[in-house]
Amino acid sequence: MVSPAHSSMTAPSRILRAMEHWLVRRPARAVWACGLFGLALSATVTVTAGFPPPRVHDEFSYLLAGDTFAAGRLSYPTHPMWRHFETFHVLQAPAYASKYPPAQGLALALGTRLAGRPVVGVWISGALLVAALTWTLFAWVHPRWALWGGIAAALWLAGRHAGFGYWATSLWGGSVAAFGGALVLGGLGRLGGRSTVLASVAVGTGLAVLANSRPFEGLAFALVPMAATAALVASRLRAGDRRSAAGVVAPMTLVLGVAALLTASYNVRVTGDAMKPPYLVYEGAYASGPVFLGQSRPPRPAYRVPEMERFYTTGNGWTAPPDQWREHARRVATSARPVVAYFAPWFALPLFLVLPWSLRRREAIVPLGSAVAVGAALLPTLFPWQPHYAAPAVAALCILLVQAARYLAQVRRGAVRVGRGLVRIVFLCIAGSAATQVGIEALRRHQEDGWAWERRKVEQSLARSGRHLVLVAYGASHLPDHEWVYNRGDIDAAPVVWARSLGDSADTALRRYFRGRTAWRLAVPSDTGPFHLVADTVPER
């Protein structure tokens, strides 16, 4: 006999409830389903709108890393004509490589090797993030809430203005570091269960990913989970359960040991020093301002490129130390505003309002501590914050918000469960923002203007007909943030080589080196155009 409650359900509701039950019974199914859903959403946004060209220095640098790794290399030797290729966030010596840790570059290389397109690596890293968040939630909240939290995370990933957006529609990264943080918390939540070895491997893998994506914020994030792990091991040792304690420590240590060896090998190939990552070598060569509050200003480098000098002494790369704490507090408030808006959109306000009450649960201690630690680590930094700086804390925030949603759903007004309705409204807003973003990106597809689009068009047009060398000369109105001179890993084999014009004598030597290529001169008087590409007809001497 069918109960009245069940008979009142519509056919779509019964189908949805049956699918929910089927997924919740086997968490692995839910993890796969949410991950594939995230992959489909990321691909839909890109296919609908067209993946935009790289526009910021970081994207070009990550592209270089991805191209290098996809070729089966860790770096390239310093090019004989490297002065013409000197550019932002790229090491030219002691090796030619990206300055950034390798994790994001490996994701782009994966996309290149699988499908010939780095953007596929962006899709895959986004899908892995959604799957890892769902897997983590199953360790921290009720299974039904974990499933819907994973679905919401996938939708959030697709909405640029709602949350993770530009992680899915650019090469800046974010998903990789967030994936590492999710592995740490998901593994930690399972260390007390039967699959201790697998959980320990997950924690170690997550720490390795953080160390090779966002090492500074990742270290801050890891402090609380590692303290919780140490307390767990200590309690088992006190209970005389050495085997169980070893099951927690040994797999994690093994994974971290292997990761440390690989990272040290990478550093040796790029910088020649196992303990010196490329980032530090690059900053030592180009940075002219401090990074942290109270840090002394480094010696002014000897700049060879006027655009790089402007960027690091007066432009966006310059971080002037504040004169007083109040000034730094104003900077922090300015930097925090877009980050808060990014992770805490207006429609999530009901969840944040009940968050203090949901924090009374023991399960909230570790994710809360991890999120606070990341925020505290960013406080003394002088450069403007970007949302992906806080990527390691995404899983912690996800756990806290799903716990808050579960608490909110229990709120009643008399016999009416008003909280459940509010939770549904929040979910619908997340879904609506994702759908809106797809429409916005589709409209932007027809607005392919600006220097980045022009650079892509020039490169694609030239690449169709032989091999080319483009000498770029900037005008006084050019902003150093809009850089044209970026190249592939194997410069000599690239269809189009971008180079700085350094004067008649140096340019003649460059043309002689690239004899056999068609040489062009590109004048960039300003970043709004017009851009003048003309054949370089200067005869060789």
C-alpha positions as CSV (number, residue, x, y, z in Angstrom):
1,M,0.0,0.0,0.0
2,V,1.4,3.4,-1.0
3,S,1.6,5.9,1.9
4,P,-0.1,9.3,1.5
5,A,3.2,11.1,1.6
6,H,4.7,9.0,-1.1
7,S,1.5,9.2,-3.3
8,S,1.7,13.0,-3.2
9,M,5.1,13.0,-4.8
10,T,5.2,13.8,-8.5
11,A,6.9,11.5,-11.0
12,P,10.0,13.7,-11.4
13,S,10.2,13.9,-7.6
14,R,10.1,10.1,-7.3
15,I,12.8,9.7,-10.0
16,L,15.0,12.3,-8.3
17,R,14.6,10.6,-4.9
18,A,15.4,7.2,-6.4
19,M,18.6,8.6,-8.1
20,E,19.6,10.3,-4.8
21,H,19.1,7.0,-2.9
22,W,21.1,5.1,-5.6
23,L,24.0,7.5,-5.4
24,V,24.0,7.9,-1.6
25,R,24.1,4.2,-1.0
26,R,27.5,4.0,-2.8
27,P,29.6,7.1,-2.2
28,A,31.9,6.1,-5.1
29,R,29.0,6.5,-7.4
30,A,28.3,10.0,-6.1
31,V,31.9,11.0,-6.4
32,W,32.1,9.9,-10.0
33,A,28.7,11.4,-10.9
34,C,29.6,14.8,-9.4
35,G,33.0,14.8,-11.0
36,L,31.6,14.1,-14.5
37,F,28.9,16.7,-13.9
38,G,31.7,19.2,-13.1
39,L,33.6,18.2,-16.2
40,A,30.4,18.6,-18.3
41,L,29.7,22.1,-16.9
42,S,33.3,23.3,-17.4
43,A,33.3,22.0,-21.0
44,T,29.9,23.5,-21.7
45,V,31.0,27.0,-20.6
46,T,34.1,26.8,-22.8
47,V,32.5,25.3,-25.8
48,T,29.6,27.8,-25.6
49,A,31.8,30.8,-25.2
50,G,35.1,29.8,-26.8
51,F,38.1,29.7,-24.5
52,P,39.5,33.2,-24.3
53,P,43.2,33.8,-25.1
54,P,45.7,34.2,-22.2
55,R,45.7,37.8,-21.0
56,V,47.8,37.9,-17.8
57,H,51.4,37.1,-17.2
58,D,50.6,34.1,-15.1
59,E,48.6,32.4,-17.8
60,F,51.4,32.7,-20.3
61,S,53.9,31.3,-17.8
62,Y,51.7,28.3,-17.0
63,L,51.3,27.7,-20.7
64,L,55.1,27.6,-21.0
65,A,55.2,25.0,-18.2
66,G,52.5,22.9,-19.7
67,D,54.2,23.0,-23.1
68,T,57.5,22.0,-21.6
69,F,56.1,19.1,-19.6
70,A,54.0,17.9,-22.5
71,A,57.2,17.6,-24.5
72,G,58.6,15.3,-21.8
73,R,61.0,17.9,-20.4
74,L,61.4,19.7,-17.1
75,S,63.0,22.8,-18.6
76,Y,64.9,24.0,-21.7
77,P,68.5,25.4,-21.8
78,T,69.0,29.1,-21.8
79,H,68.4,30.3,-25.4
80,P,71.5,31.9,-27.1
81,M,69.3,34.9,-28.0
82,W,67.5,35.0,-24.6
83,R,67.7,38.8,-24.2
84,H,65.1,39.1,-26.9
85,F,62.8,36.7,-25.1
86,E,63.1,38.1,-21.6
87,T,59.6,38.5,-20.2
88,F,57.4,38.4,-17.1
89,H,57.2,35.3,-14.7
90,V,59.6,33.3,-16.9
91,L,63.2,32.3,-16.0
92,Q,65.7,32.7,-18.8
93,A,68.8,31.5,-16.8
94,P,70.1,29.2,-15.5
95,A,67.3,27.5,-17.5
96,Y,64.3,28.5,-19.6
97,A,61.2,27.7,-17.5
98,S,58.2,29.1,-15.8
99,K,58.8,30.6,-12.3
100,Y,55.8,28.9,-10.8
101,P,55.5,25.5,-9.0
102,P,54.9,22.7,-11.5
103,A,51.4,21.4,-10.5
104,Q,49.3,23.7,-12.7
105,G,51.7,23.2,-15.6
106,L,51.3,19.4,-15.2
107,A,47.5,19.8,-15.5
108,L,47.8,21.8,-18.7
109,A,50.4,19.3,-20.0
110,L,47.9,16.5,-19.4
111,G,45.3,18.3,-21.5
112,T,47.8,18.8,-24.3
113,R,48.9,15.1,-24.3
114,L,45.3,13.8,-24.1
115,A,43.6,16.1,-26.6
116,G,46.2,18.5,-27.9
117,R,44.6,21.4,-26.0
118,P,45.8,22.8,-22.6
119,V,42.2,23.8,-21.8
120,V,41.3,20.1,-21.5
121,G,43.6,20.1,-18.5
122,V,41.6,22.9,-17.0
123,W,38.5,20.8,-17.4
124,I,40.1,17.8,-15.9
125,S,41.4,19.7,-12.9
126,G,38.0,21.2,-12.3
127,A,36.3,17.8,-12.5
128,L,38.9,16.3,-10.1
129,L,38.2,19.2,-7.7
130,V,34.5,18.6,-7.7
131,A,35.0,14.8,-7.3
132,A,37.4,15.4,-4.4
133,L,35.1,17.9,-2.7
134,T,32.3,15.3,-2.9
135,W,34.6,12.6,-1.5
136,T,35.7,14.9,1.3
137,L,32.1,15.8,2.2
138,F,31.2,12.1,2.6
139,A,33.8,12.0,5.3
140,W,32.5,15.0,7.2
141,V,28.7,15.3,6.8
142,H,25.7,13.1,6.3
143,P,25.8,11.3,2.9
144,R,22.7,13.0,1.5
145,W,24.1,16.4,2.3
146,A,27.5,15.3,0.9
147,L,25.9,14.5,-2.5
148,W,24.0,17.8,-2.8
149,G,27.1,19.7,-1.6
150,G,29.1,18.1,-4.4
151,I,26.4,19.0,-7.0
152,A,26.4,22.6,-5.7
153,A,30.2,22.7,-5.9
154,A,30.0,21.7,-9.6
155,L,27.5,24.4,-10.3
156,W,29.5,26.9,-8.4
157,L,32.5,26.0,-10.5
158,A,30.6,27.0,-13.6
159,G,29.6,30.4,-12.4
160,R,32.3,33.0,-12.8
161,H,30.6,35.6,-10.6
162,A,29.2,33.1,-8.2
163,G,32.4,31.5,-7.0
164,F,35.2,29.7,-8.8
165,G,34.4,31.0,-12.3
166,Y,37.7,32.2,-13.8
167,W,39.3,28.9,-12.6
168,A,37.3,27.2,-15.2
169,T,37.6,29.8,-18.0
170,S,41.3,30.8,-17.7
171,L,44.7,29.2,-17.1
172,W,45.4,30.9,-13.8
173,G,44.8,27.8,-11.8
174,G,43.0,27.4,-8.5
175,S,41.4,24.0,-9.0
176,V,44.7,22.1,-8.6
177,A,45.5,23.7,-5.2
178,A,41.9,23.3,-4.1
179,F,42.0,19.6,-5.1
180,G,45.1,19.2,-2.9
181,G,43.3,20.8,0.1
182,A,40.3,18.5,-0.5
183,L,42.5,15.4,-0.5
184,V,44.0,16.5,2.9
185,L,40.7,17.0,4.6
186,G,39.0,14.0,3.0
187,G,41.9,11.7,4.0
188,L,42.0,13.2,7.5
189,G,38.3,12.5,8.0
190,R,38.9,8.8,7.2
191,L,42.0,8.2,9.2
192,G,40.0,6.8,12.1
193,G,38.2,4.3,9.8
194,R,39.1,1.0,8.3
195,S,40.9,2.3,5.2
196,T,43.6,4.0,7.1
197,V,46.3,3.3,4.6
198,L,44.4,4.8,1.6
199,A,43.4,7.8,3.8
200,S,47.0,8.4,4.7
201,V,48.0,8.2,1.1
202,A,45.3,10.7,0.2
203,V,46.6,13.1,2.9
204,G,50.2,12.8,1.7
205,T,49.2,13.3,-1.9
206,G,47.2,16.3,-1.0
207,L,50.1,17.8,0.8
208,A,52.4,17.1,-2.2
209,V,49.9,18.9,-4.5
210,L,49.7,21.9,-2.2
211,A,53.5,22.1,-2.0
212,N,53.7,22.2,-5.8
213,S,50.9,24.5,-6.5
214,R,50.5,27.1,-3.7
215,P,53.2,26.2,-1.2
216,F,52.9,29.3,1.1
217,E,49.1,29.2,1.6
218,G,49.3,25.4,1.5
219,L,51.7,25.2,4.4
220,A,49.4,27.5,6.4
221,F,46.4,25.3,5.5
222,A,48.2,22.1,6.5
223,L,49.1,23.2,10.0
224,V,45.8,22.3,11.6
225,P,45.2,19.0,9.8
226,M,48.8,17.9,10.6
227,A,48.2,18.9,14.3
228,A,45.0,16.8,14.2
229,T,46.9,13.9,12.6
230,A,49.7,14.1,15.2
231,A,47.1,14.0,18.0
232,L,45.5,10.9,16.5
233,V,48.8,9.1,16.2
234,A,49.7,10.1,19.8
235,S,46.4,8.8,21.1
236,R,46.9,5.4,19.4
237,L,50.4,5.2,20.7
238,R,49.2,5.9,24.2
239,A,46.7,3.1,23.7
240,G,49.5,0.7,22.7
241,D,48.2,0.4,19.1
242,R,51.5,0.8,17.3
243,R,50.4,-1.0,14.2
244,S,47.5,1.4,13.7
245,A,49.7,4.4,14.4
246,A,52.2,3.1,11.8
247,G,49.3,2.7,9.3
248,V,48.7,6.5,9.6
249,V,52.3,7.7,9.5
250,A,54.1,5.3,7.2
251,P,52.1,5.7,3.9
252,M,51.9,9.4,4.3
253,T,55.7,9.6,4.9
254,L,56.4,7.5,1.9
255,V,54.3,9.6,-0.4
256,L,55.8,12.8,0.9
257,G,59.3,11.4,0.6
258,V,58.8,10.5,-3.0
259,A,57.2,13.9,-3.7
260,A,60.2,15.7,-2.0
261,L,62.6,13.8,-4.2
262,L,60.7,14.7,-7.4
263,T,60.4,18.4,-6.4
264,A,64.1,18.5,-5.5
265,S,64.9,17.0,-8.9
266,Y,62.8,19.6,-10.6
267,N,64.5,22.4,-8.8
268,V,67.9,21.0,-9.7
269,R,67.0,20.9,-13.4
270,V,65.7,24.5,-13.4
271,T,67.8,26.4,-10.8
272,G,70.7,24.0,-10.1
273,D,69.8,23.9,-6.4
274,A,67.6,21.3,-4.9
275,M,66.5,23.7,-2.2
276,K,65.9,26.7,-4.4
277,P,62.6,26.7,-6.4
278,P,62.4,28.7,-9.6
279,Y,60.0,31.3,-7.9
280,L,62.8,32.4,-5.5
281,V,65.4,32.7,-8.3
282,Y,63.0,34.8,-10.4
283,E,62.0,37.1,-7.5
284,G,65.7,37.6,-6.7
285,A,66.4,38.7,-10.2
286,Y,63.4,41.0,-10.8
287,A,61.5,41.9,-7.6
288,S,62.2,45.4,-6.3
289,G,59.7,45.5,-3.4
290,P,59.1,43.4,-0.3
291,V,56.4,40.7,-0.2
292,F,55.6,40.7,3.5
293,L,54.9,43.4,6.1
294,G,58.1,44.2,7.9
295,Q,60.3,42.7,5.3
296,S,63.2,44.8,4.1
297,R,63.3,46.1,0.6
298,P,65.6,44.0,-1.7
299,P,68.3,45.7,-3.7
300,R,67.0,47.2,-6.9
301,P,67.8,44.8,-9.8
302,A,69.5,45.8,-13.0
303,Y,66.6,45.7,-15.4
304,R,67.3,45.1,-19.1
305,V,63.7,45.5,-20.3
306,P,62.0,48.9,-19.9
307,E,58.6,47.3,-19.6
308,M,59.7,45.0,-16.8
309,E,61.3,47.9,-15.0
310,R,58.1,49.9,-15.1
311,F,56.1,46.9,-13.9
312,Y,58.3,46.1,-10.9
313,T,59.1,49.7,-9.9
314,T,55.8,51.6,-10.5
315,G,53.3,49.2,-11.9
316,N,51.3,46.2,-10.6
317,G,54.4,44.3,-9.7
318,W,55.5,47.0,-7.3
319,T,54.7,46.5,-3.6
320,A,55.6,49.6,-1.6
321,P,55.9,48.9,2.1
322,P,53.2,50.8,4.1
323,D,54.2,53.7,6.3
324,Q,52.0,52.6,9.1
325,W,49.7,49.8,10.3
326,R,46.6,51.8,9.4
327,E,47.7,52.0,5.8
328,H,48.3,48.3,5.7
329,A,44.9,47.6,7.3
330,R,43.3,49.7,4.5
331,R,45.2,47.6,1.9
332,V,44.0,44.4,3.5
333,A,40.4,45.6,3.4
334,T,40.7,46.6,-0.2
335,S,42.3,43.2,-1.1
336,A,39.8,41.2,1.0
337,R,36.7,42.7,-0.6
338,P,36.8,40.9,-4.0
339,V,37.9,37.7,-2.3
340,V,35.0,37.8,0.1
341,A,32.6,38.6,-2.7
342,Y,34.1,35.7,-4.6
343,F,33.7,33.0,-2.0
344,A,30.7,34.5,-0.2
345,P,28.1,35.7,-2.8
346,W,25.0,37.5,-1.6
347,F,22.8,34.4,-2.0
348,A,24.9,32.4,0.4
349,L,24.1,35.0,3.2
350,P,21.7,32.7,5.0
351,L,24.4,30.0,5.4
352,F,26.9,32.5,6.8
353,L,24.3,33.9,9.2
354,V,23.8,30.5,10.8
355,L,27.5,29.5,10.5
356,P,28.3,30.6,14.1
357,W,25.8,28.1,15.5
358,S,26.9,25.3,13.3
359,L,30.5,25.9,14.5
360,R,29.6,24.5,17.9
361,R,29.9,21.0,16.4
362,R,33.3,19.2,16.9
363,E,33.4,18.4,13.2
364,A,33.9,22.1,12.5
365,I,37.1,22.6,14.4
366,V,39.6,21.3,11.8
367,P,38.0,22.9,8.6
368,L,37.5,26.2,10.5
369,G,41.1,26.2,11.8
370,S,42.4,25.5,8.3
371,A,40.4,28.3,6.7
372,V,41.4,30.8,9.4
373,A,45.1,29.8,9.0
374,V,45.0,30.5,5.3
375,G,43.4,33.9,5.9
376,A,46.0,34.7,8.6
377,A,48.8,33.8,6.2
378,L,47.5,36.3,3.7
379,L,47.2,39.1,6.2
380,P,50.9,40.2,6.2
381,T,51.3,40.0,2.4
382,L,51.6,43.3,0.6
383,F,50.5,42.4,-2.9
384,P,46.8,42.5,-3.9
385,W,45.0,39.3,-3.2
386,Q,43.4,37.1,-5.9
387,P,40.7,34.5,-5.0
388,H,42.9,31.6,-6.2
389,Y,45.4,32.5,-3.5
390,A,42.9,31.0,-1.0
391,A,42.3,27.9,-3.1
392,P,43.7,25.5,-0.4
393,A,40.9,26.4,1.9
394,V,38.1,25.7,-0.6
395,A,37.4,22.2,0.8
396,A,37.3,23.6,4.4
397,L,34.8,26.3,3.3
398,C,32.7,23.7,1.5
399,I,32.5,21.6,4.7
400,L,31.6,24.5,6.8
401,L,28.9,25.8,4.4
402,V,27.3,22.3,4.0
403,Q,27.3,21.9,7.8
404,A,25.6,25.3,8.0
405,A,23.1,24.3,5.4
406,R,22.2,21.2,7.4
407,Y,21.8,23.3,10.5
408,L,19.7,25.9,8.6
409,A,17.4,23.2,7.2
410,Q,16.3,22.3,10.8
411,V,15.1,25.9,11.6
412,R,11.4,26.0,12.1
413,R,8.7,28.7,12.6
414,G,6.0,26.8,14.3
415,A,5.2,23.8,12.3
416,V,6.8,25.2,9.1
417,R,10.4,24.2,8.3
418,V,11.4,27.6,6.9
419,G,15.0,26.7,6.9
420,R,14.6,23.9,4.4
421,G,13.0,26.4,2.0
422,L,15.9,28.8,2.5
423,V,18.4,26.1,1.7
424,R,16.6,25.2,-1.5
425,I,16.5,28.9,-2.5
426,V,20.3,29.1,-2.0
427,F,20.8,26.0,-4.2
428,L,18.6,27.4,-6.9
429,C,20.5,30.7,-6.8
430,I,23.8,28.7,-7.3
431,A,22.2,26.9,-10.2
432,G,20.8,30.1,-11.7
433,S,24.2,31.8,-11.5
434,A,25.8,29.0,-13.4
435,A,23.1,29.1,-16.1
436,T,23.5,32.9,-16.3
437,Q,27.2,32.6,-16.7
438,V,26.9,30.3,-19.7
439,G,24.7,33.0,-21.3
440,I,27.1,35.8,-20.5
441,E,30.0,33.8,-21.9
442,A,28.0,33.1,-25.1
443,L,27.4,36.8,-25.6
444,R,31.1,37.6,-25.0
445,R,32.0,35.1,-27.8
446,H,31.0,37.9,-30.3
447,Q,33.2,40.5,-28.5
448,E,36.6,39.2,-29.6
449,D,38.5,42.5,-29.4
450,G,41.4,43.8,-27.4
451,W,45.2,43.1,-27.6
452,A,44.9,39.5,-26.4
453,W,42.5,38.5,-29.1
454,E,44.6,40.4,-31.7
455,R,47.8,38.6,-30.5
456,R,46.0,35.2,-31.0
457,K,44.7,36.2,-34.5
458,V,48.2,37.3,-35.6
459,E,49.8,34.1,-34.3
460,Q,47.2,31.8,-35.8
461,S,47.3,33.6,-39.2
462,L,51.1,33.5,-39.4
463,A,51.3,29.8,-38.3
464,R,49.3,28.8,-41.3
465,S,52.0,29.8,-43.7
466,G,55.6,28.7,-42.8
467,R,57.8,29.9,-40.0
468,H,57.9,33.5,-38.7
469,L,59.8,35.8,-36.4
470,V,57.9,38.8,-35.0
471,L,59.9,41.7,-33.5
472,V,57.7,43.7,-31.1
473,A,58.3,47.4,-30.4
474,Y,56.2,49.1,-27.7
475,G,55.0,52.7,-27.6
476,A,54.9,55.1,-24.6
477,S,51.2,54.3,-24.0
478,H,51.7,50.6,-23.7
479,L,51.0,49.0,-20.3
480,P,53.4,46.3,-19.1
481,D,50.5,44.2,-18.0
482,H,49.7,43.5,-21.7
483,E,52.7,41.6,-22.8
484,W,53.0,40.1,-26.3
485,V,56.4,38.5,-26.0
486,Y,55.8,34.9,-24.8
487,N,57.0,31.8,-26.5
488,R,56.7,28.0,-26.4
489,G,59.1,25.8,-24.6
490,D,61.1,24.8,-27.7
491,I,61.5,28.3,-29.2
492,D,63.5,27.3,-32.3
493,A,60.8,24.8,-33.3
494,A,57.8,27.1,-32.8
495,P,56.0,28.2,-35.9
496,V,55.9,31.8,-34.6
497,V,58.6,33.3,-32.4
498,W,57.9,36.5,-30.5
499,A,60.9,38.7,-29.7
500,R,61.6,42.1,-28.3
501,S,63.2,44.6,-30.7
502,L,66.4,45.7,-29.0
503,G,67.9,47.9,-31.6
504,D,69.3,47.5,-35.1
505,S,72.5,45.7,-34.2
506,A,70.8,43.2,-31.8
507,D,67.8,42.7,-34.2
508,T,70.2,42.0,-37.1
509,A,71.9,39.3,-35.1
510,L,68.5,37.8,-34.1
511,R,67.4,37.7,-37.8
512,R,70.6,36.0,-38.7
513,Y,70.1,33.4,-36.0
514,F,66.6,32.7,-37.3
515,R,67.6,32.8,-41.0
516,G,64.9,31.0,-43.0
517,R,62.0,32.6,-41.1
518,T,59.9,35.4,-42.5
519,A,60.7,38.4,-40.3
520,W,58.0,40.9,-39.2
521,R,57.8,44.1,-37.1
522,L,54.9,44.7,-34.9
523,A,54.3,48.2,-33.6
524,V,52.2,48.4,-30.4
525,P,51.8,52.2,-29.8
526,S,49.0,51.5,-27.2
527,D,47.1,48.5,-26.0
528,T,43.9,49.6,-27.7
529,G,45.5,49.6,-31.2
530,P,45.8,49.9,-34.0
531,F,48.5,47.3,-34.2
532,H,50.8,47.5,-37.2
533,L,52.3,44.3,-38.5
534,V,54.6,44.9,-41.4
535,A,57.3,42.9,-43.2
536,D,60.8,43.5,-41.9
537,T,62.6,44.4,-45.0
538,V,65.9,45.6,-43.4
539,P,68.7,43.9,-45.4
540,E,71.1,41.7,-43.5
541,R,74.7,43.0,-43.2
